[in-house]
Amino acid sequence: MARKVTGRHVAISTVAAWLAGFVIFFPILWMVLASFKTELEAFATPPSFLFFHWTTENYAIVQERSDYLHHALNSLIVAGGSTLIAMLIAIPAAWSMAFSPTKRTKDILLWMLSTKMMPPVGVLVPIYLIYKNMGLLDTRTGLVFILCLGNLPIVIWMLFTYFKEIPKDILEAARMDGATIGRELIYVLTPMAIPGLASTLLLNLILAWNEAFWTLNLSTLNAAPLTTFIASYSSPEGLFWARLSAASTLAIAPILVIGWFSQKQLVRGLTFGAVK
């Protein structure tokens, strides 16, 4: 017998959800507010929340000191390119593992997942030397390649999970109608897995956009994305909190907008197959 949900329980759950959301969002809100403060007000104790002298000086200084559009374009190309290539590789790989598994499929999946357990610093030296010898340092191509490889295991795992929820009978019916593997992937499997594909694409884009370790170590100027743009405001002279907050706000703004408009598709993808 289903338990009756009272109005009190709904109210408590709603308040708890709003409090949890506020706690998660508060650091972002504080960063945005700090970007409109002067450096003295950003360091003030006790801190002021809303009642301070609002200024856009930090954004002007950031734009004068750094070429924001150049770094933003690099982030867009690197994150978008690595995500697109990873999806093109992961879709057929996840399809073969979900619908044509072998006795080694589970071992391969576990091996791919185990590669994410190794700290990136453990392979920094060999990858840096390889990139140096191949002329890939401080290039968009080099960053696209390394971010694609880094996120590929997660992308394959997510797509494999989504594809496992699709009934095999539908694919078998398509094969009986004469569909080739390519047509099966494009016209049958992909439309049915759009929520899962969209959420995987968005999460991979966010991971690539926020990646700092490889971008800081493999790029300096020409291919430097927004993560390098933010790090440039941490200097030996000290941290300039207001300017750093302004740079961080500019860096997260594009991905925040994309996430906001894609949240429904993201939720659908994350709950894909959860409710039977």
C-alpha positions as a printed Julia matrix, in Angstrom:
276×3 Matrix{Float64}:
  0.0     0.0     0.0
  1.4     3.36   -1.03
  2.19    5.76    1.79
  0.06    8.89    1.83
  2.04   12.06    1.24
  0.81   14.91    3.4
  1.11   18.61    2.72
  3.54   18.91    5.61
  5.92   16.4     4.03
  5.72   18.23    0.71
  6.47   21.57    2.38
  9.44   20.15    4.31
 10.83   18.51    1.16
 10.41   21.73   -0.81
 12.15   23.84    1.84
 14.97   21.29    2.15
 15.43   21.24   -1.64
 15.57   25.04   -1.82
 18.09   25.17    1.05
 20.28   22.55   -0.6
 20.11   24.42   -3.9
 21.02   27.7    -2.2
 24.0    26.13   -0.43
 25.26   24.71   -3.73
 24.7    27.96   -5.64
 25.99   30.3    -2.89
 29.7    30.17   -3.89
 28.76   31.18   -7.45
 26.57   33.99   -6.12
 29.37   35.19   -3.84
 31.83   35.16   -6.73
 29.49   37.22   -8.92
 28.93   39.76   -6.13
 32.67   39.98   -5.41
 33.31   40.8    -9.06
 31.37   44.06   -8.6
 33.33   45.11   -5.5
 36.57   47.01   -5.16
 39.61   45.08   -3.97
 39.3    46.6    -0.48
 35.64   45.63   -0.22
 36.4    42.12   -1.47
 38.84   41.68    1.47
 36.66   43.5     4.01
 35.85   41.81    7.34
 33.02   41.33    8.04
 32.09   41.0     4.36
 29.27   43.01    2.84
 26.65   41.06    0.95
 24.51   43.5    -1.04
 25.15   46.92    0.47
 28.44   48.02   -1.05
 29.66   50.32   -3.8
 28.87   48.48   -7.03
 31.43   48.95   -9.8
 32.26   47.39  -13.18
 35.88   48.48  -12.95
 37.12   44.91  -12.52
 35.55   43.8   -15.8
 37.16   46.73  -17.61
 40.56   45.88  -16.1
 40.19   42.22  -17.02
 39.31   43.06  -20.61
 42.22   45.51  -20.89
 44.73   43.08  -19.43
 43.57   39.92  -21.22
 41.88   39.14  -24.51
 38.75   37.45  -23.18
 37.29   36.66  -26.62
 40.51   34.91  -27.67
 40.45   32.64  -24.6
 36.69   32.07  -24.92
 37.11   31.04  -28.57
 39.87   28.62  -27.58
 37.64   27.11  -24.88
 34.77   26.77  -27.34
 36.93   25.07  -29.98
 38.77   22.8   -27.55
 35.73   21.77  -25.49
 33.42   21.49  -28.5
 35.96   19.66  -30.65
 36.93   17.14  -27.98
 33.27   16.51  -27.15
 32.31   15.98  -30.79
 35.18   13.57  -31.47
 34.51   11.68  -28.23
 30.83   11.27  -29.16
 31.7    10.05  -32.68
 34.0     7.4   -31.18
 31.83    6.5   -28.19
 28.49    5.96  -29.98
 29.62    2.99  -32.13
 31.8     1.67  -29.28
 28.91    1.73  -26.79
 26.57    0.23  -29.44
 28.89   -2.75  -29.99
 29.3    -3.33  -26.25
 25.57   -3.03  -25.54
 24.17   -5.07  -28.45
 27.07   -7.3   -29.55
 28.92   -8.04  -26.31
 31.72  -10.57  -26.0
 33.15  -12.3   -22.96
 35.74   -9.5   -22.7
 33.25   -6.62  -22.8
 32.95   -6.21  -19.03
 36.72   -6.41  -18.63
 37.22   -3.7   -21.25
 34.65   -1.45  -19.56
 36.31   -1.9   -16.18
 39.73   -1.26  -17.7
 38.53    1.97  -19.31
 37.02    3.1   -16.01
 40.24    2.24  -14.16
 42.17    4.7   -16.33
 40.21    7.52  -14.65
 41.55    6.41  -11.26
 45.14    7.27  -12.18
 46.15   10.85  -11.31
 46.95   12.83  -14.47
 50.22   14.08  -12.97
 51.5    10.49  -13.2
 51.65   10.71  -17.01
 52.38   14.43  -17.35
 56.1    14.07  -18.14
 55.79   11.48  -20.95
 52.82   13.28  -22.52
 54.62   16.63  -22.29
 57.71   15.17  -24.0
 55.57   13.53  -26.71
 53.77   16.8   -27.34
 57.06   18.7   -27.43
 58.59   16.33  -30.0
 55.44   16.36  -32.14
 55.0    20.14  -31.99
 51.63   19.93  -30.22
 52.45   22.15  -27.25
 50.23   25.23  -27.04
 48.03   24.07  -29.92
 44.29   23.58  -30.06
 44.78   20.22  -31.75
 46.87   18.94  -28.85
 44.32   20.05  -26.25
 41.42   18.58  -28.24
 43.25   15.24  -28.44
 44.17   14.98  -24.75
 40.73   16.1   -23.49
 39.01   13.67  -25.84
 41.1    10.77  -24.55
 40.6    11.84  -20.94
 36.81   11.98  -21.12
 36.26    9.08  -23.54
 35.88    6.35  -20.85
 33.12    8.31  -19.08
 31.32    8.99  -22.37
 31.41    5.32  -23.39
 30.19    4.21  -19.96
 27.28    6.64  -19.98
 26.2     5.76  -23.52
 26.57    2.05  -22.78
 24.2     2.45  -19.82
 21.65    4.31  -21.95
 21.84    1.87  -24.86
 21.29   -1.1   -22.53
 17.82    0.32  -21.75
 16.75    0.17  -25.42
 14.89   -3.06  -26.31
 16.88   -5.28  -28.65
 13.69   -6.33  -30.43
 13.47   -2.91  -32.1
 16.96   -3.24  -33.55
 16.3    -6.81  -34.65
 13.15   -5.64  -36.44
 15.18   -2.99  -38.24
 17.71   -5.61  -39.31
 14.95   -7.83  -40.63
 13.78   -4.88  -42.73
 17.23   -4.72  -44.28
 18.8    -1.92  -42.26
 22.58   -1.85  -42.31
 24.63   -1.15  -39.2
 25.1     2.47  -40.22
 21.37    3.02  -40.84
 20.58    1.22  -37.59
 22.83    3.61  -35.69
 21.61    6.77  -37.41
 17.89    6.15  -37.99
 16.92    3.73  -35.19
 19.27    3.91  -32.23
 20.15    7.61  -32.2
 16.55    8.99  -32.23
 15.56    6.66  -29.38
 18.57    7.66  -27.27
 18.43   11.43  -27.82
 17.9    12.25  -24.1
 20.88   10.11  -23.13
 23.01   11.48  -25.96
 22.14   15.07  -25.04
 22.97   14.65  -21.35
 26.22   12.83  -22.16
 27.21   15.56  -24.62
 26.44   18.32  -22.11
 28.33   16.67  -19.24
 31.31   15.97  -21.47
 31.26   19.59  -22.65
 31.25   20.82  -19.04
 34.14   18.51  -18.1
 36.19   19.67  -21.07
 35.33   23.33  -20.46
 36.41   23.14  -16.8
 39.54   21.03  -17.35
 42.46   22.9   -15.8
 45.33   20.45  -15.3
 46.09   19.69  -18.95
 45.25   23.15  -20.26
 47.57   24.82  -17.75
 50.46   22.45  -18.46
 50.14   22.08  -22.23
 49.22   25.63  -23.27
 50.59   29.11  -22.62
 49.18   31.72  -25.0
 48.06   30.69  -28.48
 45.74   27.86  -27.42
 45.16   28.98  -23.82
 41.48   28.55  -22.87
 39.55   30.29  -20.1
 41.07   28.12  -17.35
 44.47   29.64  -18.16
 42.79   33.04  -18.38
 41.58   32.64  -14.77
 44.91   31.3   -13.49
 46.71   34.38  -14.81
 45.12   36.42  -12.0
 46.99   34.42   -9.37
 50.38   36.12   -9.21
 53.4    36.2    -6.83
 52.2    39.63   -5.71
 49.07   38.02   -4.26
 45.48   37.25   -5.15
 43.31   40.04   -6.49
 39.96   38.67   -5.37
 37.75   41.18   -7.16
 39.54   40.82  -10.5
 39.78   37.06  -10.06
 36.03   36.93   -9.42
 35.35   39.03  -12.52
 37.52   36.74  -14.66
 35.86   33.63  -13.2
 32.38   35.05  -13.81
 33.24   35.73  -17.44
 34.69   32.21  -17.76
 31.66   30.34  -16.41
 29.02   32.56  -18.06
 28.84   30.69  -21.42
 28.63   27.19  -19.93
 26.18   28.42  -17.27
 23.85   29.74  -19.97
 24.11   26.49  -21.94
 23.39   24.44  -18.82
 20.41   26.6   -17.9
 18.72   26.2   -21.28
 19.59   22.48  -21.46
 18.51   21.5   -17.95
 15.3    19.76  -19.05
 17.17   17.63  -21.58
 19.85   16.93  -18.98
 17.33   15.72  -16.4
 15.59   13.56  -19.01
 18.9    11.99  -19.95
 20.03   11.36  -16.38
 16.71    9.64  -15.56
 16.57    7.76  -18.88
 15.46    4.22  -18.12
 15.11    4.9   -14.38
 11.32    4.65  -14.46
  9.85    1.57  -16.06
